[in-house]
Amino acid sequence: MALKITVIGTGYLGATHAAAMAELGFEVLGLDVVPEKIELLASGRVPMYEPGLEELLAKHVAGIEGSSGRLRFTSSWEEVGAFGDVHFVCVNTPQKHGEYACDMSYVDAAFTSLAGVVREGALVVGKSTVPVGSAERLAALLPEGVELAWNPEFLREGFAVQDTLRPDRIVVGVRRHGERAEKTLREVYAVPVGEGSPFVVTDFPTAELVKTAANSFLATKISFINAMAEVCEAAGGDVAKLAEAIGHDDRIGAKFLRAGIGFGGGCLPKDIRAFMARAGELGADQALTFLREIDSINMRRRGQMVEMAREALGGSTFLGRRVAVLGATFKPDSDDVRDSPALNVAGQIHLQGGQVTVYDPKGMENARRLFPTLGYADSALEAVRGADVVLHLTEWREFRELDPAELAKVVASPVVLDGRNALDGERWRAAGWTYRAMGRPRA
């Protein structure tokens, strides 16, 4: 008999995982404790922007004309317990307020509720990003005869559907003698494994560490090139050429070597902080002291962008000056503004008296909710109208394809600061702009 799958938590991770499991041919039941979210998903819509996800939902949500009907949603734990052979826990683990550690209350609540309804012989699979040691503790909450496996997620916002259906690796943490759990997950992921995705089996601690280690390495690479940008600013070098040169080394690689205002979002910053906190609890805090400097470099970039804007305006004050900000989300192809460097920069300038107008292709509604006092425009052209300086802070394709000559007609002063080193500087200069990018004082 084919496995039946439940997904606990239908946020960004859970909604994507549920839709992908239905695409792989399984009967899927998603659960969430927020009725409005269930209602939205049951109609084939999503509460966030993620390319391809809404189309995938419409293809499988029961009740939608022409769908496979393999995907349903509920708020009933009893229904989940009776339905599922495999239960994926995909709830959030945000950073604790005022602390580095992550908040495990949602995960604990999900496991406690599931433990009361899960059938003997079922498999529970954790996908949430948790501190190492959590799986062993959570396994003790489950009744006898119910196994636990840990299967961390590696989704990139903007590519989540692709990353779920065609992952670059599948990591499964199981207990010793966990052959049944491994066999079940090999069945769940048979299609991507058959298409070449590596299937890596580990113990619980290693599986928990993989996600935080991967994010820490990525954060280190991003902050390294941003640190080099600081040196290039001081020495008169060109960080883009520096990145190109070192990126040809196969041991380093060119990916994530574009200097800018740093990383943000709901995962990378809080994951490296939670990793440091957990290492301290384990007595291994010295092993991760370098992550404090990584975090510091990253946050410093935002202030440096603010200072670049101040210098572009004559070096005195933002008071009464008009500043256009292109970008609100922490990265392109997403509507996620959590810990967005772009909005942080916009907010700092606004607090110092600048008249800031923001435009983003997908993040406007979330940005308004988070920063209601900023100004917002319906297009890039309207955002830059009358601006004394334009800041490019999220590398949307739409911004790379803008016509700088058209924008030059409506600004007060044609000065653009490229906080992502993504615009074609020669093209903007040819249209009459003063172009300046981070880490490239002479380029």
N, C-alpha and C positions, 0 to 999 in steps of 0.2 A: 504494500500500500504506500502511496506517495506521502512524503512528509508534509505535515501542516505546520506553518510557521506563524508565530506572533512577533510583533515588534512593539516593545514597551517604550513609549515616548516617541512622539511624532513631530519633533522639531526638525531642524536642518538635517541631522544625521538620520533620524528615524524615518522621516517621510521618504527620504531618498532610498534608504535600505529596503523599506517596505515595497516601494514601487519596483525596485530592481529585482527583489525576490519573486514578485509576480511576473516580471519579464522573463525570469529564468524558469518559469513554469509551475511555481508552487502556489497553493492556496494560502493566502496571507490575511491575517487579522491584525490591524494596528490598534493600539490602545493609547489614550491620553486622558488626563484628568481635567483638561480644559475643554468644556463642551463646544465652545466657539471654534476651536481648532478642528475637532472631530467633524463638525458640521461643514466647515470649509473643505476639508480633505474629501469628505464623502460626496461632495459636489464636483470633485476633480480639480479643485483649485488649491494653491499653496500659499501659506502666510509669508513667504519670502521669495525673492527672485533668485532662481537657479536655472540656467539654460537647460532646456530639454526635460525638466522635471514635470512641469504641468502637462506636457504632451504625453509623457510616460504614464502619469496618473490616469489621464483620460482614456488611455489604451486599456487599462485594467480595472478601474474602480467599478464595482457592481452598481447597476442602475443607470449607467451612462450608455446611451445607444451605441451599439457597435463595439463595446468593450468586451474583454474576455470574462469579466465578472469575478476574476480571481482575487481581487483586493477589496476588503471591507474594513470599516473602522468602528470602534466601540469605546465605551467608557466603563464597561463591566468587567471586573476582574474575574468573576465567576465564568463568564463566557470565554475569556482568554484561557483560563485553566482547563476548561473542558475541551477547548478546540486544539490547543497546541501540542505538537511533539517537540518542537524546538522554539525556545523563547529567547529572542534577542533583546537585551536591555540597552537602550540607546539614550538614556536621560542625561541631562546636562550636569557638569561639574564645574560651576563657576568659581572664581576666586573669592575667598572669604573677605568680607568687608574689613578693611584695616589690617589684613594679614596677607602673607605670601601663600599660605596653604590653600588648597582647594576645598570647596564645600561639598561634602559627601552626603548631605542630607537627602537629596533627591534619589541617589543611588540606593541608599539604605532603605528609604521608604518603598522604593520599587521592589527590592528584594523581599522585604517584610510582607508586602501585599501579595506578591507572587507565591511566596512560600506557603501561604494559607490556602491556595487554590490549585497549585501545580500537581499534575498526575504523576504517580510513580512511574519511573522509566523515562520521563521526559528529560531533555537536555536544556539547561539554562546557559546562555552565552552572553558574557559581558562584552560590550563594545565601547562603553564610555571610557574616557581617559581618566585613570585613577592613580593614586599614589601606589608605588610598589608595596606589596604586602596586603593590599585590599582584597584580592581574590580569595586568598586563604581564609580571611576573616568572613567574607560574604558566603563562602561555601558552607560554613558552619550554620548559617541561617536557614539553609534549605533542608527539607525533610529527607530522611533516609530513602535511598533508591532514586534520588534525583542528582544527576551529575552537573558539574559546572565546568565550562571551558572559557578561556579568555581570548577574544578575537579582536584586537585593537583596530580602529578605523584609521585610514590614511587619506581622507578626502581633502581635495583642494576645492575651495569655493570657486565656482565657475566651471569646474570640471567634475563635479560630484557624481553625476550619472555615469560618466565614462569611467571614473575611478572605481565605482562599485561593480560595474559590469565587466570591466577589463582591468582589474587591479594589477599594479606592478609587482605585488607580492601579497600573499595571504598568510598571516601569522596566527597560529593557534596554540594557546597555552593550555596544557592539560596536566592533571596529576599523574604520578607514576601509576602504571596499569590503566591509563585512560584510553585504551584502544577503542572502546565503544564511542566515546566522544569524538575522537579523531575520525573514526569511520563515518560517523553521522555528518560531520562537517565536510568531509571529502565528498559526500553525497550532495550536500547543499551547494558546494562550490564546484561541482563536476564540470560545468560548462566552462568557466574561466580557466580552471586547471587544464582542461582538455585543449584550450586555446593557447596554453603556454605560460599562464601565471604560476610562478613558483609557490609551493605550499610548504611553509616552514613550521615544523612542530617543535615546541619548546615547553619548558615548565612554566608555572604561573609567574614567578618574578621576572623572568626574561621577557615574556609576552607583555607584561605591564611596562617594562622599561623601554621596549622598542619604540613606542610612540614618543615618549618624552625624550629619549636619546636622539631620535630622528629630528624632532623639532628643535632640540638644543643645537644640533649640528647645523641645521639650516639657519637658525638665528645667529650662530657664530659666523657663518659665511657672509651673511648679509651685513652684520656689524663690522666684520673685518674690512670689507671694501668701503664701508662708510667711515671707518677710522682712517683708511688710506686717503679718502677724500679730504679729511681734515688736514692731513699732512700735505696733500697736493695744494690745498688752499694756502698753506703757510709757505710752501716752497716754490709755488708757481708752476706746479706740474699739472698734468691732465689725467684725471682718474679714469676717464673712459678709455684712453689709450693704454693706461696701466692695466686695466681690467682685461682688455683685449689681449695684451701681451702675455699676462700670466694665465689667462684662460686657455691658451693653446697647449699648456702643459696638461697632459692627460690625467695626471695625479690631482689636479686642481679642478679643471673643467670651467666652462664659461657660464654655466647657469648660476643665477642669483648673484652675479657680480656687477649689477648695475647700481651705482651709488645713488642715494636719494635721501628722502626724509625718514626712511626707516619702515619697520614693519608694525602692524597693529592687528586688529581683528579679535575675535573671541577665543582664539586658541593659543597662538604662539606666545604672546606676552604672559598670559596666566599659566601656561604649561611650564615655561622655564622657571617661573617663580615658585610654582608648586613643587617642582623637581628640587629646587634648592631647599625648600622647607622640609621636604621629606628626607633629603640627604642629611640634614641637620638632626632630625629625629633618630636617624640610623647611626649617628656618630661619624658620618662620612662627609661632613660639610666642607672640609678642605678640598675634597675632590672636585667640587663644583663652584669654588670661589670665583673662577673665571666668568661664570655666568652673570655675576653681579656687574662686572665691567661691560659685558655684552648688553645687558639691560640698560646700563648707564649711557653707553654709546648711542643706543637706539633712541632713548628719550632725549638725549642732547641734540639730536638732529633736528628735532622740531623747533627748539629754541634758536638754532642756527639759521633755519629758514626764516624765522621771524626777523632776525637781525639782518639777513640779506635784504629783506623787504624794506626794513628801515633805512638801510644804506642806499637802496635804490630811490628812496624818497628824499634823500638829502642828509640822512643820518641824524635827524632830530626827533620828530614826533609823528605819530600816526593821527593825531587829533585833526579831524576834519578832512583827512585824506581818503580817497575812494580806492578800495582794494577789491579786485575781482579774484575769486578763487574757483578754479576749474577742478572739480572733484570733491566729493564728500565721503565716498565709501573708502574702506581701508585698502581695497584693491579693485581692479576692473572686473566686469562680468559678475557683479554681486550687488545686492542692496544693503549689505552689512556695514553699519557705521560704528560698530563696537570698537572702542579704543582706536578710532581712525586718526592717523597722523594728520590728514588733511583738515579734518574738523577741529583738531586740537590747535593747529596753526591758525585757522580762521578765528577760533575762539580767543586765542591769546591776543591777536591783533585787534579784535573787537573790544576786548577789555581795556586795551591801551588807547582807545578813542577812535580807531579806524572805522570807516563806514564800509562794512564787508558785505559783498554780494556773492552768493554761492550758486553754482549750477552743477548738477550731476545727472547723467542719463537715467539712473535707476534708484538712486539713494535719497531723493528729495524728501519723501514723506518721513522716512526714518530720521533724517537729519533735522527736519523741522521739529520733530518730537523731542529730540535730544538737545538741540540748540535753537529754541524758538525766537531768540532775540536777534539772530543773524538775519540778513536780507537774503532773499532767494529769487532767482530768475528762471524763466521757462526755457531759456536757451543760452548757449554760450555767447551768442551775439548780444543778447540783452544783459547778461552778467557783466560783460566788459564795457558796456556803454558808459562813457564818462570816467572810466577808471584811470587812476594815476599809475597803477602798476597791476599786472596780471600775474597770478601765481598758478602754475600748472602742478597739481598735487596728487592726482590719480591718473594713471596712464591708460585711460580709455582710448580705444581706437578712434572714436569720434573726435577726440581732441587732437590726435595725430593727423587727422585728415582735415582739420579746419583750414580755411583759406585765410592766411595772415593778412593779406591785402584787404580783405573785406573787414576784418576786425580793426585794422589800423584806421579805418574811416570813422569809427565811432568812439575810440578811446580818447581820453584827454592827453595821455602820454603813452606812446608805443614802447613800453618796457615790459618784457616777459621774463619771469624767473622760472626756470624749469626744475622743479623739485623732484623729478623722476628721471632726468637725463634721457627722455624719450622723444622729444621733439626734434625736428630737423632744423638745427640752428642756422644753417646757411640759407634755407628757404625763408625763415622768419626775418633774417637780416636783409635779404634781398627785397623784402616787402617793406623795409624801413624801420624794423624793430631793433631795439637794443635787446640782445638775447644774452642771458646769463644762466649757467647751469652750475649745480653744486659740485665742488671739487675740480672745477675747470676755470680758474680765474682768467686765463689768457685765451681760452678756446672760443 
